Amino acid sequence: MNTVKIMSAEDLNRTYVRFAHQFLEPHDHPEKLALIGMQTRGVYMGKKIIQLIRKEFGYEIDFGVLDVTFYRDDFRSRLKMPEVKVTEIPFDLYDRDVVLIDDVLYTGRTVRSAMDAIMDYGRPHSIKFCCMVDRGHRELPICADYVGTRLPTHVQEEVLVKVKELDDEDAVYVVQNPDKE
């Protein structure tokens, strides 16, 4: 397999700082803002952004965790049993400005599932989407409001966003996957 590193830990940290600024910029009242990290790597990305907002700006922003397994449109068609993870949204979503955070935007189906799940938890004022990598190949009319990098890929490639807490490093890789050819 051919693997290419496209973002280093420094690149990711710079992007997290940019996201923190971008999330706060349109809000006169940041207390209406809520971040929700999508399982799995979106949770770790969101926690890093929350820490930056607290450290740099002194704001305590609500943070939640979302698993969309049962909301996916391919849930029943997969052959193996899905691994369900925690969903924890310990605050009211009514009239909040929510930012969903995930590692990679690909077909758009996971984001659609996340919006369905969010609506089951409450009626936010707005939902925005943030991803580290937008790799193209959309199947639904969904786009990210905040993007770390846009990286056109081939279908047989895979984009891996690594986080230190799970992968022992912060980096983004593109992997050529010969099994998908």
N, C-alpha and C positions, 0 to 999 in steps of 0.2 A: 504494500500500500504506500502511495505517495502522500506525504504529509507536509503542509506548509504553514508556518506560523504567520498569521496576519496581524495580530495585536499582541503586544507584550503587556506585562503587569503595569508598566508606566502608562501605556496607551489606555488601558482600562481605567486606571485611577483618574487620569485626565478626563476621560469620558464621564465617570461618575460625578466629578465636580461640575462638569458642564450640565449634566442632568439635574443636579441639585439646584443650580441657578435657573435653569429653564422651567423647572416645576414651580418654583416660587415666584418667578417674574410676573405672571399675569394676576397674581392674587394680592389684593389689598388686605385681605383677611385670611392668612394662611391656615387658620384653625378650621376652615371649610375643606382644606385639602386632606386627602387620605390616600396612602399608597397601599397597593395590594400586590404582593409578589406571587407569581404563579409557580406552583411546584414544578420542578425542583430548583433549578438554578436561578429563576426569577426571584425566589425568596432571598437568596444570598445577595443578589444584586440589590434588591430593595433595602435590605438591612444596611448595606454599605452606604446607600444614598441617604437613608434616615440618619445614620451616624454623622455624615457630613453636614446635613442640614442642622442637626443639633449643635455640632461643634462650630461651624462657621457662622450660623445665623441665630442660634439660641432658640429655635422653634422646636416644640414637641409635636411632631406630626403623627397622627394615628397610622398604624401599620397592621395589615392583615395578611393572611396566607390563604391561597385558594388552590384547590385541586379540582380539575375539570373532568376527571375520568368519566363520571356517569353522565356528563353533559355532551360528550363527544358523539358525533353522528356515526362513528364507526365502532362504538363501544361493543355492540352485539356481534359485529361481523369479524372481530379479531379472533384468532384461533386460541391464543393463550389467555389465561385469566389475568386481568389487569391488576397492577399493584396500586391500590388506593392509598393516598397519603392524606395528611391532615388538612382540613379547611378550618381556619380560625379567623373570624372577622368580629372582634370584640367591641364593636362600636356601631352606632346607627348610621346607615348609608343615606338616609333621607336628606335630600338637598345638599349632598356633599359633592365635591369635585374629586373624582376618583382617577388615579393613574394606575393602570394595570402594567405590571413589569414582567417581561419574559426575556429569555436569552436570544432566541432566533425566531424571526417571522419568515414563514415559508408559504404554505398554501392559504393561510388565514383561518383554517378550520378551528384551531385551538383558541384563537382570539374570539371567534364567534361563540364557541362553547363558554368561554369565560364571561362574555357579556350576558348570555342566558343565565349563568349561575349568579352573577351579580344582581340581576333583576329579581331573582328569587329571594335575595337577602334584603332588598329595599329599592327605593326609587331615588337614585342619585341625581343631582343637578346635571352632571356631565360625566362621561367616561372618556378618558384619553388612553392611548396605548404607547408604551415605551419598549423598545427592544435594543439589544446590543448590536445585532446583525440582521439586516433585511437582505435575504438572499434571493428574492424574486420568486417566480413560479406560482403566483397567486391563482387560486381557484375560486376565491370569493372577492367581492369588491371591498377589501379591507386594506388600510394602510396605517403605518405607524405615525404618531404625532411627534415622537422623539426617537431618533435613531443614532446609534453609535457609529455605525458604518453601513453603507450599502455595498453589497458584494454580489454581483451577478455570478451565479454558479451554474454548473451543469447538473442535470438530474442525478447523475451517478456520483456526484460529490456530496459530502456531508460536512456541515459546519459544526464544530465543537467549541462551545464556550466553556472554559474551565474556570472553576473557582477554588481558591486555596482550601477552603473548608472541606470540600469533597474530593478534590483532585490533586492536592498538594502544590498547586500553582495557579496563578491568575494568567490566563492567556486565551487567545482564540486561534483555532486551527481550521484549515480546510483539508479534508481527507478524501483522496480519490478512492472510491469504493468499487472495486471490480465486480462485486456480487450484484450490483444494481444495473449492470450494463445489459 
